[in-house]
Amino acid sequence: MAVKVMVPTPLRQFTGKQASIECTAATVGEALGHLTATFGELRKHLFTDDGRLRSFVNVYLNDEDIRFLEKENTATKDGDTISIVPSIAGGSARREN
């Protein structure tokens, strides 16, 4: 199945500044595998050393969070869009003047 993988701005430095990558994949995991095989430096930002998706990386198939579907085994179909959304934490303490 031809799918589009959307790459968030902070990770585009590892994909040659490409905002999206198209590939053929039957599952979300296959698409992410293709992405990281093509762009090796990206792998350590998405996966742990034992091959699990990092906890701060959220992945959506179209508008559905794959954690509530079949995770990386979620099937894809032609025209699907996979979005990688890294969690962002932070903020600042309230400052008193």
N, C-alpha and C positions, 0 to 999 in steps of 0.2 A: 504494500500500500504506500502511495506517495504521501508523505506528511511533511509539515513544516515545523521546525524547532526554533522557537523564538529565544534569542540569547539576550539576557539583560545587560544593560550598559556596563556594569562593573566587570563582566566576564568577557566582553568583546575584545579585550586586549589579547585574549588567548585564541580568538577565532579570526585573526586578521582584520578586526574591526567590523566583521559581518554581523548584522543584526538578526539574521535568520539563516538557517541551513535547511535545504530540502533533501530528503533521503527516502529510501524505501525501507519500511519496517512494518512488521505485523503486530508489534507490541511497543509500548512506551519504552521498555527496557532495551529493545533492539535499536530504537531511534537514539537513545542516550548512548548506547554502546557504539553506534556508528559515529556519533558526534565526538566522543572521546577517543575513538580510534583515529579519526581524521585530525583531531586537535589534541594531541597527547597531554599537553600542559594543563588542559582543562579538567582532566580526570581527577586530580587531587583536590580540586575545588568542589567537585560534585559528589565524589565517592570516598568512603573510608578505605583504609588499607585492606580490609577484608571484603571489599566490594559492595558494601551497603551504601545506599544513598545517605548523604550527610543529613543530620536532623534539622539543620537550619536551611536546607534547600527544599523548597516547595515546588511541586511539579503539577501542572494542570493539563488535562486533555480537554481541549476546547475550554469550557468554563468549569469543569469538574476537577476537584482535587483528587489525585490518584490514590491518596491515602484512604479515601472512602469508596474506592472502586476496587480494583484488583492490584493496586500498587504498580510495580514495574511490569507485571504480567497483564496489565490492562490492554486489551486489543485495540488496534487502530484501524481506521478505514481511510480510503482515498480522500484527500482534502482536509484531514484533521490537522489541528494546530496544537502543538505541545509547547507550553510556556514554562520556562524555568524562572522561579521567583525566589531569590535568596531572602531570608528573613533579615530584617534590619532592626537592630536594637540600639538603644542609646537614649540620649536625652541629656539634660543637664539638671543639676541641682538648682533649686530656687536660690537666687542670690538676693541678699538683703543689702540695701544701700545705706 
